[in-house]
């Protein structure tokens, strides 16, 4: 059985032009984040709720990653963004927050 790290590497390489993970990571761009009740990361980890979408610029492929796997692709993590989403999910009239907006503006 493959570990989650190796499964993620396989998933990325199978959808990339490069055959080396360190080069392949550069082909991918962050496209967004959302909250799901129960989802599976590309690495195989189940029951994730914070989903991050990345897209390969060269192949057009997409992958959905959890909060641990996205760290391999982003220098800044979407933690504050997810905190803001949870806040407005519980109270739709609340503000998403300055840190969440800063993250959104940086990557969208």
Backbone as XML, in Angstrom:
<?xml version="1.0"?>
<chain id="A" units="angstrom">
  <residue number="1" name="UNK">
    <atom name="N" x="0.845" y="-1.184" z="0.000"/>
    <atom name="CA" x="0.000" y="0.000" z="0.000"/>
    <atom name="C" x="0.892" y="1.250" z="0.000"/>
  </residue>
  <residue number="2" name="UNK">
    <atom name="N" x="0.591" y="2.181" z="-0.876"/>
    <atom name="CA" x="1.363" y="3.409" z="-0.960"/>
    <atom name="C" x="0.999" y="4.341" z="0.187"/>
  </residue>
  <residue number="3" name="UNK">
    <atom name="N" x="2.019" y="5.085" z="0.640"/>
    <atom name="CA" x="1.720" y="6.099" z="1.645"/>
    <atom name="C" x="1.002" y="7.254" z="0.956"/>
  </residue>
  <residue number="4" name="UNK">
    <atom name="N" x="0.385" y="8.101" z="1.761"/>
    <atom name="CA" x="-0.346" y="9.238" z="1.207"/>
    <atom name="C" x="0.575" y="10.174" z="0.426"/>
  </residue>
  <residue number="5" name="UNK">
    <atom name="N" x="1.812" y="10.354" z="0.903"/>
    <atom name="CA" x="2.754" y="11.229" z="0.192"/>
    <atom name="C" x="3.058" y="10.674" z="-1.181"/>
  </residue>
  <residue number="6" name="UNK">
    <atom name="N" x="3.321" y="9.377" z="-1.285"/>
    <atom name="CA" x="3.609" y="8.786" z="-2.592"/>
    <atom name="C" x="2.392" y="8.823" z="-3.507"/>
  </residue>
  <residue number="7" name="UNK">
    <atom name="N" x="1.218" y="8.643" z="-2.958"/>
    <atom name="CA" x="0.003" y="8.707" z="-3.781"/>
    <atom name="C" x="-0.176" y="10.118" z="-4.337"/>
  </residue>
  <residue number="8" name="UNK">
    <atom name="N" x="0.069" y="11.135" z="-3.518"/>
    <atom name="CA" x="-0.029" y="12.506" z="-3.994"/>
    <atom name="C" x="0.990" y="12.753" z="-5.105"/>
  </residue>
  <residue number="9" name="UNK">
    <atom name="N" x="2.225" y="12.322" z="-4.906"/>
    <atom name="CA" x="3.260" y="12.503" z="-5.928"/>
    <atom name="C" x="2.833" y="11.838" z="-7.233"/>
  </residue>
  <residue number="10" name="UNK">
    <atom name="N" x="2.314" y="10.624" z="-7.156"/>
    <atom name="CA" x="1.835" y="9.930" z="-8.360"/>
    <atom name="C" x="0.710" y="10.715" z="-9.044"/>
  </residue>
  <residue number="11" name="UNK">
    <atom name="N" x="-0.244" y="11.200" z="-8.256"/>
    <atom name="CA" x="-1.367" y="11.950" z="-8.816"/>
    <atom name="C" x="-0.877" y="13.215" z="-9.527"/>
  </residue>
  <residue number="12" name="UNK">
    <atom name="N" x="0.064" y="13.911" z="-8.908"/>
    <atom name="CA" x="0.600" y="15.139" z="-9.507"/>
    <atom name="C" x="1.377" y="14.816" z="-10.780"/>
  </residue>
  <residue number="13" name="UNK">
    <atom name="N" x="2.266" y="13.837" z="-10.718"/>
    <atom name="CA" x="3.087" y="13.505" z="-11.885"/>
    <atom name="C" x="2.250" y="12.964" z="-13.045"/>
  </residue>
  <residue number="14" name="UNK">
    <atom name="N" x="1.214" y="12.208" z="-12.756"/>
    <atom name="CA" x="0.346" y="11.681" z="-13.808"/>
    <atom name="C" x="-0.420" y="12.782" z="-14.536"/>
  </residue>
  <residue number="15" name="UNK">
    <atom name="N" x="-0.513" y="13.961" z="-13.921"/>
    <atom name="CA" x="-1.264" y="15.076" z="-14.510"/>
    <atom name="C" x="-0.358" y="16.244" z="-14.901"/>
  </residue>
  <residue number="16" name="UNK">
    <atom name="N" x="0.954" y="16.013" z="-14.917"/>
    <atom name="CA" x="1.931" y="17.059" z="-15.210"/>
    <atom name="C" x="2.782" y="16.688" z="-16.412"/>
  </residue>
  <residue number="17" name="UNK">
    <atom name="N" x="3.418" y="17.706" z="-17.014"/>
    <atom name="CA" x="4.383" y="17.447" z="-18.080"/>
    <atom name="C" x="5.684" y="16.916" z="-17.499"/>
  </residue>
  <residue number="18" name="UNK">
    <atom name="N" x="6.115" y="17.502" z="-16.405"/>
    <atom name="CA" x="7.386" y="17.114" z="-15.793"/>
    <atom name="C" x="7.297" y="15.719" z="-15.184"/>
  </residue>
  <residue number="19" name="UNK">
    <atom name="N" x="8.422" y="15.024" z="-15.169"/>
    <atom name="CA" x="8.452" y="13.711" z="-14.526"/>
    <atom name="C" x="9.185" y="13.758" z="-13.188"/>
  </residue>
  <residue number="20" name="UNK">
    <atom name="N" x="9.489" y="14.964" z="-12.706"/>
    <atom name="CA" x="10.074" y="15.156" z="-11.383"/>
    <atom name="C" x="9.135" y="16.027" z="-10.551"/>
  </residue>
  <residue number="21" name="UNK">
    <atom name="N" x="8.857" y="15.585" z="-9.349"/>
    <atom name="CA" x="7.872" y="16.280" z="-8.520"/>
    <atom name="C" x="8.255" y="17.736" z="-8.279"/>
  </residue>
  <residue number="22" name="UNK">
    <atom name="N" x="9.512" y="18.009" z="-7.971"/>
    <atom name="CA" x="9.916" y="19.386" z="-7.658"/>
    <atom name="C" x="9.670" y="20.329" z="-8.837"/>
  </residue>
  <residue number="23" name="UNK">
    <atom name="N" x="9.832" y="19.844" z="-10.054"/>
    <atom name="CA" x="9.545" y="20.657" z="-11.245"/>
    <atom name="C" x="8.042" y="20.706" z="-11.522"/>
  </residue>
  <residue number="24" name="UNK">
    <atom name="N" x="7.381" y="19.593" z="-11.319"/>
    <atom name="CA" x="5.942" y="19.514" z="-11.594"/>
    <atom name="C" x="5.153" y="20.487" z="-10.717"/>
  </residue>
  <residue number="25" name="UNK">
    <atom name="N" x="5.576" y="20.679" z="-9.480"/>
    <atom name="CA" x="4.868" y="21.591" z="-8.568"/>
    <atom name="C" x="4.744" y="22.979" z="-9.189"/>
  </residue>
  <residue number="26" name="UNK">
    <atom name="N" x="5.752" y="23.401" z="-9.927"/>
    <atom name="CA" x="5.735" y="24.718" z="-10.554"/>
    <atom name="C" x="4.715" y="24.865" z="-11.673"/>
  </residue>
  <residue number="27" name="UNK">
    <atom name="N" x="4.177" y="23.768" z="-12.154"/>
    <atom name="CA" x="3.164" y="23.810" z="-13.206"/>
    <atom name="C" x="1.769" y="24.106" z="-12.661"/>
  </residue>
  <residue number="28" name="UNK">
    <atom name="N" x="1.606" y="23.995" z="-11.356"/>
    <atom name="CA" x="0.279" y="24.074" z="-10.734"/>
    <atom name="C" x="0.033" y="25.436" z="-10.113"/>
  </residue>
  <residue number="29" name="UNK">
    <atom name="N" x="-1.217" y="25.913" z="-10.214"/>
    <atom name="CA" x="-1.644" y="27.186" z="-9.635"/>
    <atom name="C" x="-2.873" y="26.969" z="-8.756"/>
  </residue>
  <residue number="30" name="UNK">
    <atom name="N" x="-2.871" y="27.696" z="-7.673"/>
    <atom name="CA" x="-4.013" y="27.690" z="-6.762"/>
    <atom name="C" x="-5.212" y="28.342" z="-7.450"/>
  </residue>
  <residue number="31" name="UNK">
    <atom name="N" x="-6.382" y="27.703" z="-7.374"/>
    <atom name="CA" x="-7.582" y="28.220" z="-8.023"/>
    <atom name="C" x="-8.711" y="28.544" z="-7.050"/>
  </residue>
  <residue number="32" name="UNK">
    <atom name="N" x="-8.642" y="28.035" z="-5.836"/>
    <atom name="CA" x="-9.700" y="28.351" z="-4.886"/>
    <atom name="C" x="-9.809" y="27.330" z="-3.775"/>
  </residue>
  <residue number="33" name="UNK">
    <atom name="N" x="-10.638" y="27.662" z="-2.812"/>
    <atom name="CA" x="-10.868" y="26.798" z="-1.648"/>
    <atom name="C" x="-12.350" y="26.796" z="-1.318"/>
  </residue>
  <residue number="34" name="UNK">
    <atom name="N" x="-12.787" y="25.712" z="-0.729"/>
    <atom name="CA" x="-14.180" y="25.630" z="-0.290"/>
    <atom name="C" x="-14.301" y="24.597" z="0.820"/>
  </residue>
  <residue number="35" name="UNK">
    <atom name="N" x="-15.413" y="24.641" z="1.491"/>
    <atom name="CA" x="-15.671" y="23.720" z="2.606"/>
    <atom name="C" x="-16.675" y="22.669" z="2.149"/>
  </residue>
  <residue number="36" name="UNK">
    <atom name="N" x="-16.367" y="21.419" z="2.423"/>
    <atom name="CA" x="-17.264" y="20.295" z="2.143"/>
    <atom name="C" x="-17.483" y="19.544" z="3.452"/>
  </residue>
  <residue number="37" name="UNK">
    <atom name="N" x="-18.553" y="18.807" z="3.529"/>
    <atom name="CA" x="-18.817" y="18.042" z="4.746"/>
    <atom name="C" x="-17.910" y="16.826" z="4.871"/>
  </residue>
  <residue number="38" name="UNK">
    <atom name="N" x="-17.619" y="16.180" z="3.769"/>
    <atom name="CA" x="-16.830" y="14.948" z="3.811"/>
    <atom name="C" x="-16.235" y="14.722" z="2.422"/>
  </residue>
  <residue number="39" name="UNK">
    <atom name="N" x="-14.936" y="14.888" z="2.283"/>
    <atom name="CA" x="-14.305" y="14.817" z="0.973"/>
    <atom name="C" x="-13.019" y="14.005" z="1.071"/>
  </residue>
  <residue number="40" name="UNK">
    <atom name="N" x="-12.485" y="13.606" z="-0.085"/>
    <atom name="CA" x="-11.230" y="12.841" z="-0.111"/>
    <atom name="C" x="-10.176" y="13.630" z="-0.884"/>
  </residue>
  <residue number="41" name="UNK">
    <atom name="N" x="-9.021" y="13.806" z="-0.261"/>
    <atom name="CA" x="-7.888" y="14.491" z="-0.878"/>
    <atom name="C" x="-7.292" y="13.606" z="-1.975"/>
  </residue>
  <residue number="42" name="UNK">
    <atom name="N" x="-6.574" y="14.215" z="-2.909"/>
    <atom name="CA" x="-5.901" y="13.467" z="-3.976"/>
    <atom name="C" x="-4.893" y="12.458" z="-3.409"/>
  </residue>
  <residue number="43" name="UNK">
    <atom name="N" x="-4.432" y="12.674" z="-2.185"/>
    <atom name="CA" x="-3.482" y="11.748" z="-1.561"/>
    <atom name="C" x="-4.180" y="10.512" z="-0.997"/>
  </residue>
  <residue number="44" name="UNK">
    <atom name="N" x="-5.506" y="10.562" z="-0.928"/>
    <atom name="CA" x="-6.265" y="9.441" z="-0.399"/>
    <atom name="C" x="-6.811" y="9.648" z="1.007"/>
  </residue>
  <residue number="45" name="UNK">
    <atom name="N" x="-6.403" y="10.743" z="1.657"/>
    <atom name="CA" x="-6.931" y="11.010" z="2.998"/>
    <atom name="C" x="-8.422" y="11.313" z="2.898"/>
  </residue>
  <residue number="46" name="UNK">
    <atom name="N" x="-9.187" y="10.641" z="3.719"/>
    <atom name="CA" x="-10.642" y="10.778" z="3.691"/>
    <atom name="C" x="-11.121" y="11.733" z="4.784"/>
  </residue>
  <residue number="47" name="UNK">
    <atom name="N" x="-12.353" y="12.155" z="4.639"/>
    <atom name="CA" x="-13.050" y="12.976" z="5.632"/>
    <atom name="C" x="-12.436" y="14.363" z="5.805"/>
  </residue>
  <residue number="48" name="UNK">
    <atom name="N" x="-11.884" y="14.934" z="4.730"/>
    <atom name="CA" x="-11.401" y="16.303" z="4.836"/>
    <atom name="C" x="-12.579" y="17.254" z="4.629"/>
  </residue>
  <residue number="49" name="UNK">
    <atom name="N" x="-12.494" y="18.414" z="5.216"/>
    <atom name="CA" x="-13.558" y="19.404" z="5.073"/>
    <atom name="C" x="-13.066" y="20.668" z="4.365"/>
  </residue>
  <residue number="50" name="UNK">
    <atom name="N" x="-11.759" y="20.935" z="4.426"/>
    <atom name="CA" x="-11.185" y="22.116" z="3.787"/>
    <atom name="C" x="-10.523" y="21.677" z="2.484"/>
  </residue>
  <residue number="51" name="UNK">
    <atom name="N" x="-11.161" y="21.987" z="1.360"/>
    <atom name="CA" x="-10.712" y="21.517" z="0.049"/>
    <atom name="C" x="-10.089" y="22.680" z="-0.720"/>
  </residue>
  <residue number="52" name="UNK">
    <atom name="N" x="-8.927" y="22.425" z="-1.312"/>
    <atom name="CA" x="-8.213" y="23.423" z="-2.102"/>
    <atom name="C" x="-8.072" y="22.914" z="-3.526"/>
  </residue>
  <residue number="53" name="UNK">
    <atom name="N" x="-8.436" y="23.732" z="-4.482"/>
    <atom name="CA" x="-8.384" y="23.355" z="-5.889"/>
    <atom name="C" x="-7.128" y="23.949" z="-6.532"/>
  </residue>
  <residue number="54" name="UNK">
    <atom name="N" x="-6.361" y="23.096" z="-7.228"/>
    <atom name="CA" x="-5.222" y="23.564" z="-8.006"/>
    <atom name="C" x="-5.395" y="23.103" z="-9.442"/>
  </residue>
  <residue number="55" name="UNK">
    <atom name="N" x="-4.812" y="23.863" z="-10.369"/>
    <atom name="CA" x="-4.920" y="23.536" z="-11.792"/>
    <atom name="C" x="-3.530" y="23.585" z="-12.412"/>
  </residue>
  <residue number="56" name="UNK">
    <atom name="N" x="-3.245" y="22.618" z="-13.268"/>
    <atom name="CA" x="-1.977" y="22.587" z="-13.980"/>
    <atom name="C" x="-2.071" y="23.508" z="-15.189"/>
  </residue>
  <residue number="57" name="UNK">
    <atom name="N" x="-1.162" y="24.479" z="-15.268"/>
    <atom name="CA" x="-1.163" y="25.448" z="-16.363"/>
    <atom name="C" x="-0.888" y="24.810" z="-17.715"/>
  </residue>
  <residue number="58" name="UNK">
    <atom name="N" x="-0.146" y="23.722" z="-17.730"/>
    <atom name="CA" x="0.261" y="23.110" z="-18.998"/>
    <atom name="C" x="-0.703" y="22.039" z="-19.497"/>
  </residue>
  <residue number="59" name="UNK">
    <atom name="N" x="-1.286" y="21.293" z="-18.582"/>
    <atom name="CA" x="-2.147" y="20.180" z="-18.993"/>
    <atom name="C" x="-3.635" y="20.464" z="-18.839"/>
  </residue>
  <residue number="60" name="UNK">
    <atom name="N" x="-3.972" y="21.486" z="-18.059"/>
    <atom name="CA" x="-5.374" y="21.794" z="-17.801"/>
    <atom name="C" x="-6.013" y="20.897" z="-16.754"/>
  </residue>
  <residue number="61" name="UNK">
    <atom name="N" x="-5.246" y="19.983" z="-16.183"/>
    <atom name="CA" x="-5.765" y="19.062" z="-15.156"/>
    <atom name="C" x="-6.002" y="19.803" z="-13.842"/>
  </residue>
  <residue number="62" name="UNK">
    <atom name="N" x="-6.933" y="19.278" z="-13.045"/>
    <atom name="CA" x="-7.250" y="19.813" z="-11.722"/>
    <atom name="C" x="-7.005" y="18.747" z="-10.658"/>
  </residue>
  <residue number="63" name="UNK">
    <atom name="N" x="-6.666" y="19.191" z="-9.461"/>
    <atom name="CA" x="-6.590" y="18.313" z="-8.290"/>
    <atom name="C" x="-7.219" y="19.038" z="-7.109"/>
  </residue>
  <residue number="64" name="UNK">
    <atom name="N" x="-7.850" y="18.268" z="-6.241"/>
    <atom name="CA" x="-8.418" y="18.807" z="-5.016"/>
    <atom name="C" x="-7.621" y="18.249" z="-3.843"/>
  </residue>
  <residue number="65" name="UNK">
    <atom name="N" x="-7.097" y="19.163" z="-3.033"/>
    <atom name="CA" x="-6.191" y="18.794" z="-1.950"/>
    <atom name="C" x="-6.707" y="19.272" z="-0.610"/>
  </residue>
  <residue number="66" name="UNK">
    <atom name="N" x="-6.318" y="18.556" z="0.422"/>
    <atom name="CA" x="-6.624" y="18.955" z="1.785"/>
    <atom name="C" x="-5.612" y="19.960" z="2.303"/>
  </residue>
  <residue number="67" name="UNK">
    <atom name="N" x="-5.765" y="20.338" z="3.555"/>
    <atom name="CA" x="-4.943" y="21.400" z="4.144"/>
    <atom name="C" x="-3.476" y="21.012" z="4.310"/>
  </residue>
  <residue number="68" name="UNK">
    <atom name="N" x="-3.155" y="19.754" z="4.405"/>
    <atom name="CA" x="-1.752" y="19.339" z="4.511"/>
    <atom name="C" x="-1.079" y="19.300" z="3.138"/>
  </residue>
  <residue number="69" name="UNK">
    <atom name="N" x="-1.732" y="18.727" z="2.155"/>
    <atom name="CA" x="-1.128" y="18.588" z="0.822"/>
    <atom name="C" x="-0.960" y="19.925" z="0.116"/>
  </residue>
  <residue number="70" name="UNK">
    <atom name="N" x="-1.849" y="20.885" z="0.360"/>
    <atom name="CA" x="-1.734" y="22.182" z="-0.310"/>
    <atom name="C" x="-0.455" y="22.894" z="0.098"/>
  </residue>
  <residue number="71" name="UNK">
    <atom name="N" x="0.097" y="22.544" z="1.248"/>
    <atom name="CA" x="1.336" y="23.176" z="1.722"/>
    <atom name="C" x="2.494" y="22.956" z="0.754"/>
  </residue>
  <residue number="72" name="UNK">
    <atom name="N" x="2.438" y="21.923" z="-0.059"/>
    <atom name="CA" x="3.491" y="21.658" z="-1.026"/>
    <atom name="C" x="3.405" y="22.604" z="-2.227"/>
  </residue>
  <residue number="73" name="UNK">
    <atom name="N" x="2.293" y="23.345" z="-2.348"/>
    <atom name="CA" x="2.059" y="24.189" z="-3.518"/>
    <atom name="C" x="1.954" y="25.679" z="-3.220"/>
  </residue>
  <residue number="74" name="UNK">
    <atom name="N" x="1.659" y="26.050" z="-1.979"/>
    <atom name="CA" x="1.454" y="27.453" z="-1.631"/>
    <atom name="C" x="2.413" y="27.917" z="-0.549"/>
  </residue>
  <residue number="75" name="UNK">
    <atom name="N" x="2.995" y="29.107" z="-0.731"/>
    <atom name="CA" x="3.841" y="29.654" z="0.347"/>
    <atom name="C" x="3.019" y="30.181" z="1.517"/>
  </residue>
  <residue number="76" name="UNK">
    <atom name="N" x="1.774" y="30.575" z="1.249"/>
    <atom name="CA" x="0.867" y="31.082" z="2.276"/>
    <atom name="C" x="-0.319" y="30.131" z="2.338"/>
  </residue>
  <residue number="77" name="UNK">
    <atom name="N" x="-0.662" y="29.694" z="3.508"/>
    <atom name="CA" x="-1.732" y="28.712" z="3.661"/>
    <atom name="C" x="-3.093" y="29.387" z="3.803"/>
  </residue>
  <residue number="78" name="UNK">
    <atom name="N" x="-4.150" y="28.739" z="3.312"/>
    <atom name="CA" x="-5.495" y="29.327" z="3.354"/>
    <atom name="C" x="-6.213" y="29.181" z="4.688"/>
  </residue>
  <residue number="79" name="UNK">
    <atom name="N" x="-5.496" y="28.993" z="5.768"/>
    <atom name="CA" x="-6.108" y="28.792" z="7.084"/>
    <atom name="C" x="-7.058" y="29.933" z="7.446"/>
  </residue>
  <residue number="80" name="UNK">
    <atom name="N" x="-6.592" y="31.171" z="7.304"/>
    <atom name="CA" x="-7.432" y="32.313" z="7.659"/>
    <atom name="C" x="-8.667" y="32.392" z="6.760"/>
  </residue>
  <residue number="81" name="UNK">
    <atom name="N" x="-8.509" y="31.997" z="5.496"/>
    <atom name="CA" x="-9.644" y="31.976" z="4.581"/>
    <atom name="C" x="-10.700" y="30.991" z="5.086"/>
  </residue>
  <residue number="82" name="UNK">
    <atom name="N" x="-10.278" y="29.793" z="5.464"/>
    <atom name="CA" x="-11.232" y="28.802" z="5.973"/>
    <atom name="C" x="-11.870" y="29.258" z="7.276"/>
  </residue>
  <residue number="83" name="UNK">
    <atom name="N" x="-11.092" y="29.910" z="8.129"/>
    <atom name="CA" x="-11.671" y="30.441" z="9.369"/>
    <atom name="C" x="-12.766" y="31.453" z="9.050"/>
  </residue>
  <residue number="84" name="UNK">
    <atom name="N" x="-12.528" y="32.296" z="8.033"/>
    <atom name="CA" x="-13.527" y="33.273" z="7.616"/>
    <atom name="C" x="-14.767" y="32.616" z="7.042"/>
  </residue>
  <residue number="85" name="UNK">
    <atom name="N" x="-14.578" y="31.566" z="6.226"/>
    <atom name="CA" x="-15.725" y="30.845" z="5.664"/>
    <atom name="C" x="-16.573" y="30.215" z="6.759"/>
  </residue>
  <residue number="86" name="UNK">
    <atom name="N" x="-15.918" y="29.618" z="7.730"/>
    <atom name="CA" x="-16.655" y="28.996" z="8.834"/>
    <atom name="C" x="-17.433" y="30.042" z="9.627"/>
  </residue>
  <residue number="87" name="UNK">
    <atom name="N" x="-16.813" y="31.213" z="9.772"/>
    <atom name="CA" x="-17.451" y="32.300" z="10.512"/>
    <atom name="C" x="-18.746" y="32.736" z="9.820"/>
  </residue>
  <residue number="88" name="UNK">
    <atom name="N" x="-18.692" y="32.938" z="8.490"/>
    <atom name="CA" x="-19.911" y="33.393" z="7.805"/>
    <atom name="C" x="-20.898" y="32.258" z="7.570"/>
  </residue>
  <residue number="89" name="UNK">
    <atom name="N" x="-20.410" y="31.016" z="7.598"/>
    <atom name="CA" x="-21.345" y="29.890" z="7.508"/>
    <atom name="C" x="-22.239" y="29.863" z="8.745"/>
  </residue>
  <residue number="90" name="UNK">
    <atom name="N" x="-21.646" y="30.137" z="9.905"/>
    <atom name="CA" x="-22.395" y="30.148" z="11.163"/>
    <atom name="C" x="-23.228" y="31.418" z="11.335"/>
  </residue>
  <residue number="91" name="UNK">
    <atom name="N" x="-22.774" y="32.520" z="10.715"/>
    <atom name="CA" x="-23.466" y="33.798" z="10.835"/>
    <atom name="C" x="-23.335" y="34.536" z="9.496"/>
  </residue>
  <residue number="92" name="UNK">
    <atom name="N" x="-24.289" y="34.349" z="8.582"/>
    <atom name="CA" x="-24.191" y="34.936" z="7.243"/>
    <atom name="C" x="-24.032" y="36.457" z="7.208"/>
  </residue>
  <residue number="93" name="UNK">
    <atom name="N" x="-24.406" y="37.146" z="8.254"/>
    <atom name="CA" x="-24.259" y="38.604" z="8.260"/>
    <atom name="C" x="-22.894" y="39.048" z="8.795"/>
  </residue>
  <residue number="94" name="UNK">
    <atom name="N" x="-22.057" y="38.102" z="9.229"/>
    <atom name="CA" x="-20.726" y="38.429" z="9.753"/>
    <atom name="C" x="-19.767" y="38.760" z="8.617"/>
  </residue>
  <residue number="95" name="UNK">
    <atom name="N" x="-18.703" y="39.427" z="8.956"/>
    <atom name="CA" x="-17.633" y="39.730" z="7.995"/>
    <atom name="C" x="-16.699" y="38.527" z="7.896"/>
  </residue>
  <residue number="96" name="UNK">
    <atom name="N" x="-16.193" y="38.273" z="6.697"/>
    <atom name="CA" x="-15.257" y="37.161" z="6.506"/>
    <atom name="C" x="-13.924" y="37.435" z="7.206"/>
  </residue>
  <residue number="97" name="UNK">
    <atom name="N" x="-13.593" y="38.700" z="7.407"/>
    <atom name="CA" x="-12.373" y="39.074" z="8.112"/>
    <atom name="C" x="-11.272" y="39.563" z="7.175"/>
  </residue>
  <residue number="98" name="UNK">
    <atom name="N" x="-10.453" y="40.436" z="7.695"/>
    <atom name="CA" x="-9.385" y="41.068" z="6.914"/>
    <atom name="C" x="-8.344" y="40.076" z="6.421"/>
  </residue>
  <residue number="99" name="UNK">
    <atom name="N" x="-7.926" y="39.139" z="7.258"/>
    <atom name="CA" x="-6.912" y="38.164" z="6.846"/>
    <atom name="C" x="-7.429" y="37.253" z="5.736"/>
  </residue>
  <residue number="100" name="UNK">
    <atom name="N" x="-8.690" y="36.873" z="5.825"/>
    <atom name="CA" x="-9.281" y="36.031" z="4.780"/>
    <atom name="C" x="-9.352" y="36.796" z="3.466"/>
  </residue>
  <residue number="101" name="UNK">
    <atom name="N" x="-9.740" y="38.063" z="3.526"/>
    <atom name="CA" x="-9.806" y="38.880" z="2.311"/>
    <atom name="C" x="-8.420" y="39.095" z="1.704"/>
  </residue>
  <residue number="102" name="UNK">
    <atom name="N" x="-7.425" y="39.245" z="2.546"/>
    <atom name="CA" x="-6.052" y="39.412" z="2.052"/>
    <atom name="C" x="-5.619" y="38.162" z="1.288"/>
  </residue>
  <residue number="103" name="UNK">
    <atom name="N" x="-5.950" y="36.986" z="1.816"/>
    <atom name="CA" x="-5.618" y="35.734" z="1.131"/>
    <atom name="C" x="-6.337" y="35.653" z="-0.216"/>
  </residue>
  <residue number="104" name="UNK">
    <atom name="N" x="-7.629" y="35.975" z="-0.227"/>
    <atom name="CA" x="-8.418" y="35.915" z="-1.460"/>
    <atom name="C" x="-7.836" y="36.859" z="-2.506"/>
  </residue>
  <residue number="105" name="UNK">
    <atom name="N" x="-7.511" y="38.082" z="-2.102"/>
    <atom name="CA" x="-6.959" y="39.039" z="-3.048"/>
    <atom name="C" x="-5.604" y="38.623" z="-3.593"/>
  </residue>
  <residue number="106" name="UNK">
    <atom name="N" x="-4.842" y="37.916" z="-2.802"/>
    <atom name="CA" x="-3.515" y="37.483" z="-3.257"/>
    <atom name="C" x="-3.614" y="36.376" z="-4.320"/>
  </residue>
  <residue number="107" name="UNK">
    <atom name="N" x="-4.570" y="35.469" z="-4.171"/>
    <atom name="CA" x="-4.610" y="34.298" z="-5.045"/>
    <atom name="C" x="-5.762" y="34.285" z="-6.038"/>
  </residue>
  <residue number="108" name="UNK">
    <atom name="N" x="-6.604" y="35.267" z="-6.068"/>
    <atom name="CA" x="-7.711" y="35.282" z="-7.023"/>
    <atom name="C" x="-7.693" y="36.509" z="-7.888"/>
  </residue>
</chain>
